[in-house]
């Protein structure tokens, strides 16, 4: 199991990627500023223990320890 960061995780493509990574058994952190993404795109993951959603604009630094980054 890898710890994975998905930027734009609440967008159309990002939300499907989060689904897939969770299905494969990874721990997923999704970051989104919600300018175009929506929390509703990730509603199916709200009860997942291996999923975290962070509201953040990637223009600003954030310190996270992860194995993979999908941007």
PDB file of N, CA, C, O and CB in Angstrom:
ATOM      1  N   UNK A   1       0.849  -1.181   0.000  1.00  0.00           N
ATOM      2  CA  UNK A   1       0.000   0.000   0.000  1.00  0.00           C
ATOM      3  C   UNK A   1       0.890   1.239   0.000  1.00  0.00           C
ATOM      4  O   UNK A   1       1.841   1.328   0.777  1.00  0.00           O
ATOM      5  CB  UNK A   1      -0.964   0.001   1.226  1.00  0.00           C
ATOM      6  N   UNK A   2       0.583   2.176  -0.859  1.00  0.00           N
ATOM      7  CA  UNK A   2       1.306   3.437  -0.965  1.00  0.00           C
ATOM      8  C   UNK A   2       0.429   4.569  -0.433  1.00  0.00           C
ATOM      9  O   UNK A   2      -0.799   4.485  -0.451  1.00  0.00           O
ATOM     10  CB  UNK A   2       1.730   3.712  -2.435  1.00  0.00           C
ATOM     11  N   UNK A   3       1.082   5.622   0.037  1.00  0.00           N
ATOM     12  CA  UNK A   3       0.382   6.846   0.418  1.00  0.00           C
ATOM     13  C   UNK A   3       0.476   7.785  -0.772  1.00  0.00           C
ATOM     14  O   UNK A   3       1.571   8.150  -1.201  1.00  0.00           O
ATOM     15  CB  UNK A   3       0.993   7.498   1.728  1.00  0.00           C
ATOM     16  N   UNK A   4      -0.687   8.179  -1.310  1.00  0.00           N
ATOM     17  CA  UNK A   4      -0.751   8.881  -2.589  1.00  0.00           C
ATOM     18  C   UNK A   4      -1.425  10.241  -2.421  1.00  0.00           C
ATOM     19  O   UNK A   4      -2.447  10.361  -1.745  1.00  0.00           O
ATOM     20  CB  UNK A   4      -1.505   8.035  -3.632  1.00  0.00           C
ATOM     21  N   UNK A   5      -0.841  11.262  -3.046  1.00  0.00           N
ATOM     22  CA  UNK A   5      -1.427  12.597  -3.086  1.00  0.00           C
ATOM     23  C   UNK A   5      -2.006  12.835  -4.475  1.00  0.00           C
ATOM     24  O   UNK A   5      -1.325  12.634  -5.481  1.00  0.00           O
ATOM     25  CB  UNK A   5      -0.373  13.688  -2.726  1.00  0.00           C
ATOM     26  N   UNK A   6      -3.268  13.267  -4.525  1.00  0.00           N
ATOM     27  CA  UNK A   6      -3.918  13.608  -5.792  1.00  0.00           C
ATOM     28  C   UNK A   6      -4.295  15.083  -5.733  1.00  0.00           C
ATOM     29  O   UNK A   6      -5.176  15.470  -4.965  1.00  0.00           O
ATOM     30  CB  UNK A   6      -5.182  12.705  -6.059  1.00  0.00           C
ATOM     31  N   UNK A   7      -3.630  15.910  -6.546  1.00  0.00           N
ATOM     32  CA  UNK A   7      -4.008  17.318  -6.615  1.00  0.00           C
ATOM     33  C   UNK A   7      -5.184  17.447  -7.581  1.00  0.00           C
ATOM     34  O   UNK A   7      -5.242  16.759  -8.600  1.00  0.00           O
ATOM     35  CB  UNK A   7      -2.800  18.214  -7.067  1.00  0.00           C
ATOM     36  N   UNK A   8      -6.109  18.329  -7.250  1.00  0.00           N
ATOM     37  CA  UNK A   8      -7.330  18.432  -8.058  1.00  0.00           C
ATOM     38  C   UNK A   8      -8.230  17.230  -7.845  1.00  0.00           C
ATOM     39  O   UNK A   8      -8.977  16.839  -8.741  1.00  0.00           O
ATOM     40  CB  UNK A   8      -6.983  18.564  -9.541  1.00  0.00           C
ATOM     41  N   UNK A   9      -8.159  16.648  -6.661  1.00  0.00           N
ATOM     42  CA  UNK A   9      -8.886  15.412  -6.371  1.00  0.00           C
ATOM     43  C   UNK A   9     -10.395  15.520  -6.422  1.00  0.00           C
ATOM     44  O   UNK A   9     -11.071  14.504  -6.583  1.00  0.00           O
ATOM     45  CB  UNK A   9      -8.501  14.927  -5.046  1.00  0.00           C
ATOM     46  N   UNK A  10     -10.947  16.718  -6.290  1.00  0.00           N
ATOM     47  CA  UNK A  10     -12.403  16.888  -6.330  1.00  0.00           C
ATOM     48  C   UNK A  10     -12.916  17.193  -7.730  1.00  0.00           C
ATOM     49  O   UNK A  10     -14.111  17.423  -7.915  1.00  0.00           O
ATOM     50  CB  UNK A  10     -12.821  17.995  -5.387  1.00  0.00           C
ATOM     51  N   UNK A  11     -12.035  17.196  -8.707  1.00  0.00           N
ATOM     52  CA  UNK A  11     -12.445  17.407 -10.091  1.00  0.00           C
ATOM     53  C   UNK A  11     -12.908  16.106 -10.728  1.00  0.00           C
ATOM     54  O   UNK A  11     -12.883  15.054 -10.089  1.00  0.00           O
ATOM     55  CB  UNK A  11     -11.300  18.010 -10.902  1.00  0.00           C
ATOM     56  N   UNK A  12     -13.323  16.176 -11.965  1.00  0.00           N
ATOM     57  CA  UNK A  12     -13.851  15.003 -12.666  1.00  0.00           C
ATOM     58  C   UNK A  12     -12.818  13.883 -12.759  1.00  0.00           C
ATOM     59  O   UNK A  12     -13.079  12.760 -12.327  1.00  0.00           O
ATOM     60  CB  UNK A  12     -14.314  15.393 -14.065  1.00  0.00           C
ATOM     61  N   UNK A  13     -11.661  14.180 -13.312  1.00  0.00           N
ATOM     62  CA  UNK A  13     -10.622  13.156 -13.483  1.00  0.00           C
ATOM     63  C   UNK A  13     -10.033  12.761 -12.134  1.00  0.00           C
ATOM     64  O   UNK A  13      -9.835  11.577 -11.862  1.00  0.00           O
ATOM     65  CB  UNK A  13      -9.506  13.662 -14.422  1.00  0.00           C
ATOM     66  N   UNK A  14      -9.754  13.752 -11.289  1.00  0.00           N
ATOM     67  CA  UNK A  14      -9.150  13.480  -9.988  1.00  0.00           C
ATOM     68  C   UNK A  14     -10.008  12.591  -9.111  1.00  0.00           C
ATOM     69  O   UNK A  14      -9.483  11.725  -8.411  1.00  0.00           O
ATOM     70  CB  UNK A  14      -8.879  14.765  -9.274  1.00  0.00           C
ATOM     71  N   UNK A  15     -11.312  12.786  -9.136  1.00  0.00           N
ATOM     72  CA  UNK A  15     -12.200  11.970  -8.303  1.00  0.00           C
ATOM     73  C   UNK A  15     -12.222  10.515  -8.773  1.00  0.00           C
ATOM     74  O   UNK A  15     -12.273   9.601  -7.950  1.00  0.00           O
ATOM     75  CB  UNK A  15     -13.621  12.546  -8.317  1.00  0.00           C
ATOM     76  N   UNK A  16     -12.185  10.296 -10.079  1.00  0.00           N
ATOM     77  CA  UNK A  16     -12.120   8.923 -10.586  1.00  0.00           C
ATOM     78  C   UNK A  16     -10.787   8.275 -10.229  1.00  0.00           C
ATOM     79  O   UNK A  16     -10.735   7.085  -9.919  1.00  0.00           O
ATOM     80  CB  UNK A  16     -12.328   8.902 -12.110  1.00  0.00           C
ATOM     81  N   UNK A  17      -9.708   9.058 -10.272  1.00  0.00           N
ATOM     82  CA  UNK A  17      -8.400   8.541  -9.881  1.00  0.00           C
ATOM     83  C   UNK A  17      -8.398   8.168  -8.400  1.00  0.00           C
ATOM     84  O   UNK A  17      -7.866   7.121  -8.030  1.00  0.00           O
ATOM     85  CB  UNK A  17      -7.297   9.579 -10.176  1.00  0.00           C
ATOM     86  N   UNK A  18      -8.983   9.006  -7.553  1.00  0.00           N
ATOM     87  CA  UNK A  18      -9.078   8.687  -6.124  1.00  0.00           C
ATOM     88  C   UNK A  18      -9.836   7.383  -5.908  1.00  0.00           C
ATOM     89  O   UNK A  18      -9.406   6.539  -5.122  1.00  0.00           O
ATOM     90  CB  UNK A  18      -9.768   9.830  -5.361  1.00  0.00           C
ATOM     91  N   UNK A  19     -10.959   7.212  -6.599  1.00  0.00           N
ATOM     92  CA  UNK A  19     -11.735   5.961  -6.519  1.00  0.00           C
ATOM     93  C   UNK A  19     -10.865   4.759  -6.854  1.00  0.00           C
ATOM     94  O   UNK A  19     -10.842   3.769  -6.122  1.00  0.00           O
ATOM     95  CB  UNK A  19     -12.945   6.012  -7.471  1.00  0.00           C
ATOM     96  N   UNK A  20     -10.165   4.855  -7.945  1.00  0.00           N
ATOM     97  CA  UNK A  20      -9.343   3.739  -8.422  1.00  0.00           C
ATOM     98  C   UNK A  20      -8.231   3.406  -7.431  1.00  0.00           C
ATOM     99  O   UNK A  20      -7.986   2.237  -7.133  1.00  0.00           O
ATOM    100  CB  UNK A  20      -8.740   4.068  -9.792  1.00  0.00           C
ATOM    101  N   UNK A  21      -7.563   4.435  -6.925  1.00  0.00           N
ATOM    102  CA  UNK A  21      -6.469   4.208  -5.981  1.00  0.00           C
ATOM    103  C   UNK A  21      -6.968   3.589  -4.678  1.00  0.00           C
ATOM    104  O   UNK A  21      -6.306   2.716  -4.115  1.00  0.00           O
ATOM    105  CB  UNK A  21      -5.747   5.519  -5.688  1.00  0.00           C
ATOM    106  N   UNK A  22      -8.125   4.029  -4.196  1.00  0.00           N
ATOM    107  CA  UNK A  22      -8.724   3.429  -2.997  1.00  0.00           C
ATOM    108  C   UNK A  22      -9.074   1.970  -3.268  1.00  0.00           C
ATOM    109  O   UNK A  22      -8.805   1.105  -2.435  1.00  0.00           O
ATOM    110  CB  UNK A  22      -9.989   4.217  -2.555  1.00  0.00           C
ATOM    111  N   UNK A  23      -9.671   1.688  -4.426  1.00  0.00           N
ATOM    112  CA  UNK A  23     -10.024   0.311  -4.795  1.00  0.00           C
ATOM    113  C   UNK A  23      -8.800  -0.593  -4.843  1.00  0.00           C
ATOM    114  O   UNK A  23      -8.891  -1.788  -4.561  1.00  0.00           O
ATOM    115  CB  UNK A  23     -10.731   0.291  -6.147  1.00  0.00           C
ATOM    116  N   UNK A  24      -7.647  -0.015  -5.204  1.00  0.00           N
ATOM    117  CA  UNK A  24      -6.408  -0.791  -5.262  1.00  0.00           C
ATOM    118  C   UNK A  24      -5.733  -0.914  -3.900  1.00  0.00           C
ATOM    119  O   UNK A  24      -4.680  -1.542  -3.788  1.00  0.00           O
ATOM    120  CB  UNK A  24      -5.449  -0.158  -6.249  1.00  0.00           C
ATOM    121  N   UNK A  25      -6.326  -0.321  -2.862  1.00  0.00           N
ATOM    122  CA  UNK A  25      -5.818  -0.483  -1.509  1.00  0.00           C
ATOM    123  C   UNK A  25      -4.851   0.579  -1.020  1.00  0.00           C
ATOM    124  O   UNK A  25      -4.203   0.393   0.009  1.00  0.00           O
ATOM    125  CB  UNK A  25      -5.168  -1.767  -1.412  1.00  0.00           C
ATOM    126  N   UNK A  26      -4.743   1.677  -1.731  1.00  0.00           N
ATOM    127  CA  UNK A  26      -3.817   2.735  -1.333  1.00  0.00           C
ATOM    128  C   UNK A  26      -4.477   3.714  -0.363  1.00  0.00           C
ATOM    129  O   UNK A  26      -5.702   3.819  -0.298  1.00  0.00           O
ATOM    130  CB  UNK A  26      -3.305   3.483  -2.566  1.00  0.00           C
ATOM    131  N   UNK A  27      -3.644   4.419   0.380  1.00  0.00           N
ATOM    132  CA  UNK A  27      -4.098   5.523   1.219  1.00  0.00           C
ATOM    133  C   UNK A  27      -4.028   6.782   0.362  1.00  0.00           C
ATOM    134  O   UNK A  27      -2.983   7.074  -0.218  1.00  0.00           O
ATOM    135  CB  UNK A  27      -3.227   5.662   2.537  1.00  0.00           C
ATOM    136  N   UNK A  28      -5.128   7.531   0.275  1.00  0.00           N
ATOM    137  CA  UNK A  28      -5.219   8.658  -0.655  1.00  0.00           C
ATOM    138  C   UNK A  28      -5.493   9.958   0.093  1.00  0.00           C
ATOM    139  O   UNK A  28      -6.380  10.035   0.943  1.00  0.00           O
ATOM    140  CB  UNK A  28      -6.318   8.408  -1.699  1.00  0.00           C
ATOM    141  N   UNK A  29      -4.710  10.973  -0.246  1.00  0.00           N
ATOM    142  CA  UNK A  29      -4.957  12.338   0.208  1.00  0.00           C
ATOM    143  C   UNK A  29      -5.282  13.149  -1.041  1.00  0.00           C
ATOM    144  O   UNK A  29      -4.463  13.248  -1.956  1.00  0.00           O
ATOM    145  CB  UNK A  29      -3.714  12.939   0.999  1.00  0.00           C
ATOM    146  N   UNK A  30      -6.468  13.724  -1.074  1.00  0.00           N
ATOM    147  CA  UNK A  30      -6.871  14.569  -2.201  1.00  0.00           C
ATOM    148  C   UNK A  30      -6.799  16.024  -1.763  1.00  0.00           C
ATOM    149  O   UNK A  30      -7.280  16.388  -0.690  1.00  0.00           O
ATOM    150  CB  UNK A  30      -8.309  14.207  -2.702  1.00  0.00           C
ATOM    151  N   UNK A  31      -6.194  16.849  -2.606  1.00  0.00           N
ATOM    152  CA  UNK A  31      -6.119  18.284  -2.358  1.00  0.00           C
ATOM    153  C   UNK A  31      -6.863  18.992  -3.479  1.00  0.00           C
ATOM    154  O   UNK A  31      -6.695  18.672  -4.656  1.00  0.00           O
ATOM    155  CB  UNK A  31      -4.633  18.775  -2.263  1.00  0.00           C
ATOM    156  N   UNK A  32      -7.689  19.962  -3.094  1.00  0.00           N
ATOM    157  CA  UNK A  32      -8.413  20.728  -4.106  1.00  0.00           C
ATOM    158  C   UNK A  32      -8.755  22.098  -3.534  1.00  0.00           C
ATOM    159  O   UNK A  32      -8.995  22.234  -2.334  1.00  0.00           O
ATOM    160  CB  UNK A  32      -9.703  19.980  -4.564  1.00  0.00           C
ATOM    161  N   UNK A  33      -8.778  23.114  -4.396  1.00  0.00           N
ATOM    162  CA  UNK A  33      -9.178  24.458  -3.966  1.00  0.00           C
ATOM    163  C   UNK A  33     -10.665  24.713  -4.229  1.00  0.00           C
ATOM    164  O   UNK A  33     -11.186  25.758  -3.841  1.00  0.00           O
ATOM    165  CB  UNK A  33      -8.333  25.517  -4.685  1.00  0.00           C
ATOM    166  N   UNK A  34     -11.346  23.779  -4.877  1.00  0.00           N
ATOM    167  CA  UNK A  34     -12.783  23.816  -5.157  1.00  0.00           C
ATOM    168  C   UNK A  34     -13.205  24.966  -6.064  1.00  0.00           C
ATOM    169  O   UNK A  34     -14.366  25.374  -6.039  1.00  0.00           O
ATOM    170  CB  UNK A  34     -13.539  23.907  -3.871  1.00  0.00           C
ATOM    171  N   UNK A  35     -12.277  25.499  -6.870  1.00  0.00           N
ATOM    172  CA  UNK A  35     -12.676  26.496  -7.861  1.00  0.00           C
ATOM    173  C   UNK A  35     -13.537  25.845  -8.934  1.00  0.00           C
ATOM    174  O   UNK A  35     -14.560  26.403  -9.331  1.00  0.00           O
ATOM    175  CB  UNK A  35     -11.437  27.166  -8.496  1.00  0.00           C
ATOM    176  N   UNK A  36     -13.137  24.679  -9.402  1.00  0.00           N
ATOM    177  CA  UNK A  36     -13.942  23.956 -10.393  1.00  0.00           C
ATOM    178  C   UNK A  36     -14.355  22.581  -9.893  1.00  0.00           C
ATOM    179  O   UNK A  36     -15.306  22.002 -10.417  1.00  0.00           O
ATOM    180  CB  UNK A  36     -13.170  23.817 -11.697  1.00  0.00           C
ATOM    181  N   UNK A  37     -13.672  22.050  -8.905  1.00  0.00           N
ATOM    182  CA  UNK A  37     -14.017  20.743  -8.346  1.00  0.00           C
ATOM    183  C   UNK A  37     -15.161  20.865  -7.351  1.00  0.00           C
ATOM    184  O   UNK A  37     -15.542  21.966  -6.953  1.00  0.00           O
ATOM    185  CB  UNK A  37     -12.795  20.107  -7.670  1.00  0.00           C
ATOM    186  N   UNK A  38     -15.702  19.719  -6.955  1.00  0.00           N
ATOM    187  CA  UNK A  38     -16.839  19.700  -6.043  1.00  0.00           C
ATOM    188  C   UNK A  38     -16.697  18.549  -5.055  1.00  0.00           C
ATOM    189  O   UNK A  38     -16.273  17.454  -5.426  1.00  0.00           O
ATOM    190  CB  UNK A  38     -18.162  19.580  -6.823  1.00  0.00           C
ATOM    191  N   UNK A  39     -17.051  18.798  -3.795  1.00  0.00           N
ATOM    192  CA  UNK A  39     -17.038  17.734  -2.784  1.00  0.00           C
ATOM    193  C   UNK A  39     -17.980  16.598  -3.179  1.00  0.00           C
ATOM    194  O   UNK A  39     -17.748  15.443  -2.821  1.00  0.00           O
ATOM    195  CB  UNK A  39     -17.436  18.296  -1.403  1.00  0.00           C
ATOM    196  N   UNK A  40     -19.028  16.920  -3.908  1.00  0.00           N
ATOM    197  CA  UNK A  40     -19.988  15.900  -4.341  1.00  0.00           C
ATOM    198  C   UNK A  40     -19.319  14.829  -5.199  1.00  0.00           C
ATOM    199  O   UNK A  40     -19.751  13.676  -5.195  1.00  0.00           O
ATOM    200  CB  UNK A  40     -21.136  16.548  -5.121  1.00  0.00           C
ATOM    201  N   UNK A  41     -18.272  15.196  -5.932  1.00  0.00           N
ATOM    202  CA  UNK A  41     -17.558  14.214  -6.755  1.00  0.00           C
ATOM    203  C   UNK A  41     -16.870  13.154  -5.909  1.00  0.00           C
ATOM    204  O   UNK A  41     -16.518  12.088  -6.415  1.00  0.00           O
ATOM    205  CB  UNK A  41     -16.531  14.912  -7.631  1.00  0.00           C
ATOM    206  N   UNK A  42     -16.675  13.437  -4.621  1.00  0.00           N
ATOM    207  CA  UNK A  42     -15.978  12.507  -3.732  1.00  0.00           C
ATOM    208  C   UNK A  42     -16.890  11.958  -2.639  1.00  0.00           C
ATOM    209  O   UNK A  42     -16.406  11.329  -1.697  1.00  0.00           O
ATOM    210  CB  UNK A  42     -14.782  13.192  -3.102  1.00  0.00           C
ATOM    211  N   UNK A  43     -18.179  12.180  -2.745  1.00  0.00           N
ATOM    212  CA  UNK A  43     -19.110  11.767  -1.687  1.00  0.00           C
ATOM    213  C   UNK A  43     -19.061  10.263  -1.416  1.00  0.00           C
ATOM    214  O   UNK A  43     -19.288   9.833  -0.285  1.00  0.00           O
ATOM    215  CB  UNK A  43     -20.528  12.168  -2.059  1.00  0.00           C
ATOM    216  N   UNK A  44     -18.771   9.469  -2.429  1.00  0.00           N
ATOM    217  CA  UNK A  44     -18.714   8.020  -2.260  1.00  0.00           C
ATOM    218  C   UNK A  44     -17.521   7.589  -1.411  1.00  0.00           C
ATOM    219  O   UNK A  44     -17.472   6.446  -0.956  1.00  0.00           O
ATOM    220  CB  UNK A  44     -18.651   7.342  -3.616  1.00  0.00           C
ATOM    221  N   UNK A  45     -16.563   8.480  -1.192  1.00  0.00           N
ATOM    222  CA  UNK A  45     -15.370   8.145  -0.409  1.00  0.00           C
ATOM    223  C   UNK A  45     -15.427   8.690   1.013  1.00  0.00           C
ATOM    224  O   UNK A  45     -14.467   8.526   1.766  1.00  0.00           O
ATOM    225  CB  UNK A  45     -14.136   8.673  -1.102  1.00  0.00           C
ATOM    226  N   UNK A  46     -16.514   9.327   1.396  1.00  0.00           N
ATOM    227  CA  UNK A  46     -16.583  10.000   2.697  1.00  0.00           C
ATOM    228  C   UNK A  46     -16.412   9.049   3.878  1.00  0.00           C
ATOM    229  O   UNK A  46     -15.931   9.468   4.931  1.00  0.00           O
ATOM    230  CB  UNK A  46     -17.901  10.720   2.827  1.00  0.00           C
ATOM    231  N   UNK A  47     -16.788   7.793   3.733  1.00  0.00           N
ATOM    232  CA  UNK A  47     -16.662   6.824   4.825  1.00  0.00           C
ATOM    233  C   UNK A  47     -15.387   5.993   4.751  1.00  0.00           C
ATOM    234  O   UNK A  47     -15.158   5.135   5.603  1.00  0.00           O
ATOM    235  CB  UNK A  47     -17.851   5.905   4.825  1.00  0.00           C
ATOM    236  N   UNK A  48     -14.570   6.234   3.760  1.00  0.00           N
ATOM    237  CA  UNK A  48     -13.326   5.472   3.603  1.00  0.00           C
ATOM    238  C   UNK A  48     -12.296   5.919   4.637  1.00  0.00           C
ATOM    239  O   UNK A  48     -12.020   7.111   4.772  1.00  0.00           O
ATOM    240  CB  UNK A  48     -12.758   5.642   2.172  1.00  0.00           C
ATOM    241  N   UNK A  49     -11.733   4.964   5.360  1.00  0.00           N
ATOM    242  CA  UNK A  49     -10.721   5.302   6.368  1.00  0.00           C
ATOM    243  C   UNK A  49      -9.384   5.649   5.733  1.00  0.00           C
ATOM    244  O   UNK A  49      -8.564   6.319   6.361  1.00  0.00           O
ATOM    245  CB  UNK A  49     -10.540   4.146   7.342  1.00  0.00           C
ATOM    246  N   UNK A  50      -9.146   5.210   4.505  1.00  0.00           N
ATOM    247  CA  UNK A  50      -7.884   5.478   3.805  1.00  0.00           C
ATOM    248  C   UNK A  50      -7.969   6.691   2.888  1.00  0.00           C
ATOM    249  O   UNK A  50      -7.174   6.829   1.959  1.00  0.00           O
ATOM    250  CB  UNK A  50      -7.471   4.265   2.998  1.00  0.00           C
ATOM    251  N   UNK A  51      -8.937   7.571   3.151  1.00  0.00           N
ATOM    252  CA  UNK A  51      -9.118   8.740   2.299  1.00  0.00           C
ATOM    253  C   UNK A  51      -9.207  10.007   3.136  1.00  0.00           C
ATOM    254  O   UNK A  51      -9.882  10.045   4.165  1.00  0.00           O
ATOM    255  CB  UNK A  51     -10.372   8.586   1.435  1.00  0.00           C
ATOM    256  N   UNK A  52      -8.508  11.051   2.673  1.00  0.00           N
ATOM    257  CA  UNK A  52      -8.563  12.361   3.332  1.00  0.00           C
ATOM    258  C   UNK A  52      -8.671  13.437   2.256  1.00  0.00           C
ATOM    259  O   UNK A  52      -7.962  13.397   1.250  1.00  0.00           O
ATOM    260  CB  UNK A  52      -7.301  12.600   4.241  1.00  0.00           C
ATOM    261  N   UNK A  53      -9.557  14.390   2.476  1.00  0.00           N
ATOM    262  CA  UNK A  53      -9.739  15.511   1.558  1.00  0.00           C
ATOM    263  C   UNK A  53      -9.300  16.787   2.260  1.00  0.00           C
ATOM    264  O   UNK A  53      -9.764  17.096   3.357  1.00  0.00           O
ATOM    265  CB  UNK A  53     -11.222  15.618   1.081  1.00  0.00           C
ATOM    266  N   UNK A  54      -8.398  17.529   1.616  1.00  0.00           N
ATOM    267  CA  UNK A  54      -7.877  18.778   2.172  1.00  0.00           C
ATOM    268  C   UNK A  54      -8.194  19.917   1.213  1.00  0.00           C
ATOM    269  O   UNK A  54      -7.887  19.847   0.023  1.00  0.00           O
ATOM    270  CB  UNK A  54      -6.342  18.684   2.430  1.00  0.00           C
ATOM    271  N   UNK A  55      -8.812  20.962   1.745  1.00  0.00           N
ATOM    272  CA  UNK A  55      -9.039  22.166   0.932  1.00  0.00           C
ATOM    273  C   UNK A  55      -7.754  22.989   0.977  1.00  0.00           C
ATOM    274  O   UNK A  55      -7.349  23.479   2.031  1.00  0.00           O
ATOM    275  CB  UNK A  55     -10.283  23.008   1.457  1.00  0.00           C
ATOM    276  N   UNK A  56      -7.126  23.131  -0.184  1.00  0.00           N
ATOM    277  CA  UNK A  56      -5.838  23.819  -0.245  1.00  0.00           C
ATOM    278  C   UNK A  56      -5.555  24.201  -1.690  1.00  0.00           C
ATOM    279  O   UNK A  56      -5.874  23.453  -2.614  1.00  0.00           O
ATOM    280  CB  UNK A  56      -4.693  22.928   0.329  1.00  0.00           C
ATOM    281  N   UNK A  57      -4.960  25.360  -1.877  1.00  0.00           N
ATOM    282  CA  UNK A  57      -4.532  25.798  -3.203  1.00  0.00           C
ATOM    283  C   UNK A  57      -3.060  25.436  -3.352  1.00  0.00           C
ATOM    284  O   UNK A  57      -2.229  25.886  -2.564  1.00  0.00           O
ATOM    285  CB  UNK A  57      -4.768  27.342  -3.409  1.00  0.00           C
ATOM    286  N   UNK A  58      -2.733  24.627  -4.354  1.00  0.00           N
ATOM    287  CA  UNK A  58      -1.358  24.132  -4.485  1.00  0.00           C
ATOM    288  C   UNK A  58      -0.363  25.222  -4.860  1.00  0.00           C
ATOM    289  O   UNK A  58       0.836  24.958  -4.945  1.00  0.00           O
ATOM    290  CB  UNK A  58      -1.307  23.039  -5.517  1.00  0.00           C
ATOM    291  N   UNK A  59      -0.841  26.436  -5.083  1.00  0.00           N
ATOM    292  CA  UNK A  59       0.066  27.561  -5.303  1.00  0.00           C
ATOM    293  C   UNK A  59       0.847  27.846  -4.013  1.00  0.00           C
ATOM    294  O   UNK A  59       1.975  28.337  -4.053  1.00  0.00           O
ATOM    295  CB  UNK A  59      -0.723  28.828  -5.763  1.00  0.00           C
ATOM    296  N   UNK A  60       0.229  27.530  -2.874  1.00  0.00           N
ATOM    297  CA  UNK A  60       0.870  27.718  -1.573  1.00  0.00           C
ATOM    298  C   UNK A  60       1.504  26.398  -1.134  1.00  0.00           C
ATOM    299  O   UNK A  60       0.962  25.326  -1.402  1.00  0.00           O
ATOM    300  CB  UNK A  60      -0.159  28.222  -0.509  1.00  0.00           C
ATOM    301  N   UNK A  61       2.644  26.476  -0.463  1.00  0.00           N
ATOM    302  CA  UNK A  61       3.319  25.251  -0.022  1.00  0.00           C
ATOM    303  C   UNK A  61       2.484  24.468   0.995  1.00  0.00           C
ATOM    304  O   UNK A  61       1.723  25.038   1.778  1.00  0.00           O
ATOM    305  CB  UNK A  61       4.679  25.592   0.581  1.00  0.00           C
ATOM    306  N   UNK A  62       2.651  23.169   0.956  1.00  0.00           N
ATOM    307  CA  UNK A  62       2.065  22.279   1.954  1.00  0.00           C
ATOM    308  C   UNK A  62       3.056  21.136   2.152  1.00  0.00           C
ATOM    309  O   UNK A  62       3.637  20.637   1.188  1.00  0.00           O
ATOM    310  CB  UNK A  62       0.635  21.748   1.511  1.00  0.00           C
ATOM    311  N   UNK A  63       3.241  20.732   3.384  1.00  0.00           N
ATOM    312  CA  UNK A  63       4.194  19.676   3.692  1.00  0.00           C
ATOM    313  C   UNK A  63       3.436  18.392   3.999  1.00  0.00           C
ATOM    314  O   UNK A  63       2.748  18.291   5.015  1.00  0.00           O
ATOM    315  CB  UNK A  63       5.103  20.078   4.880  1.00  0.00           C
ATOM    316  N   UNK A  64       3.569  17.424   3.119  1.00  0.00           N
ATOM    317  CA  UNK A  64       2.945  16.120   3.292  1.00  0.00           C
ATOM    318  C   UNK A  64       3.971  15.050   2.934  1.00  0.00           C
ATOM    319  O   UNK A  64       4.755  15.217   2.000  1.00  0.00           O
ATOM    320  CB  UNK A  64       1.657  15.984   2.415  1.00  0.00           C
ATOM    321  N   UNK A  65       3.960  13.967   3.674  1.00  0.00           N
ATOM    322  CA  UNK A  65       4.865  12.866   3.377  1.00  0.00           C
ATOM    323  C   UNK A  65       4.083  11.792   2.617  1.00  0.00           C
ATOM    324  O   UNK A  65       3.217  11.122   3.180  1.00  0.00           O
ATOM    325  CB  UNK A  65       5.500  12.285   4.689  1.00  0.00           C
ATOM    326  N   UNK A  66       4.402  11.640   1.334  1.00  0.00           N
ATOM    327  CA  UNK A  66       3.693  10.682   0.485  1.00  0.00           C
ATOM    328  C   UNK A  66       4.686   9.915  -0.377  1.00  0.00           C
ATOM    329  O   UNK A  66       5.838  10.319  -0.540  1.00  0.00           O
ATOM    330  CB  UNK A  66       2.651  11.402  -0.404  1.00  0.00           C
ATOM    331  N   UNK A  67       4.210   8.792  -0.929  1.00  0.00           N
ATOM    332  CA  UNK A  67       5.035   7.978  -1.823  1.00  0.00           C
ATOM    333  C   UNK A  67       4.891   8.408  -3.279  1.00  0.00           C
ATOM    334  O   UNK A  67       5.867   8.428  -4.030  1.00  0.00           O
ATOM    335  CB  UNK A  67       4.667   6.508  -1.682  1.00  0.00           C
ATOM    336  N   UNK A  68       3.661   8.752  -3.672  1.00  0.00           N
ATOM    337  CA  UNK A  68       3.382   9.139  -5.057  1.00  0.00           C
ATOM    338  C   UNK A  68       2.594  10.438  -5.073  1.00  0.00           C
ATOM    339  O   UNK A  68       1.837  10.734  -4.149  1.00  0.00           O
ATOM    340  CB  UNK A  68       2.607   8.024  -5.802  1.00  0.00           C
ATOM    341  N   UNK A  69       2.784  11.214  -6.150  1.00  0.00           N
ATOM    342  CA  UNK A  69       1.993  12.426  -6.373  1.00  0.00           C
ATOM    343  C   UNK A  69       1.419  12.371  -7.786  1.00  0.00           C
ATOM    344  O   UNK A  69       2.149  12.169  -8.757  1.00  0.00           O
ATOM    345  CB  UNK A  69       2.860  13.722  -6.167  1.00  0.00           C
ATOM    346  N   UNK A  70       0.103  12.552  -7.888  1.00  0.00           N
ATOM    347  CA  UNK A  70      -0.561  12.686  -9.183  1.00  0.00           C
ATOM    348  C   UNK A  70      -1.051  14.119  -9.288  1.00  0.00           C
ATOM    349  O   UNK A  70      -1.825  14.583  -8.450  1.00  0.00           O
ATOM    350  CB  UNK A  70      -1.747  11.657  -9.346  1.00  0.00           C
ATOM    351  N   UNK A  71      -0.594  14.823 -10.327  1.00  0.00           N
ATOM    352  CA  UNK A  71      -0.942  16.229 -10.493  1.00  0.00           C
ATOM    353  C   UNK A  71      -1.584  16.427 -11.861  1.00  0.00           C
ATOM    354  O   UNK A  71      -1.958  17.546 -12.212  1.00  0.00           O
ATOM    355  CB  UNK A  71       0.309  17.136 -10.334  1.00  0.00           C
TER     356      UNK A  71
END
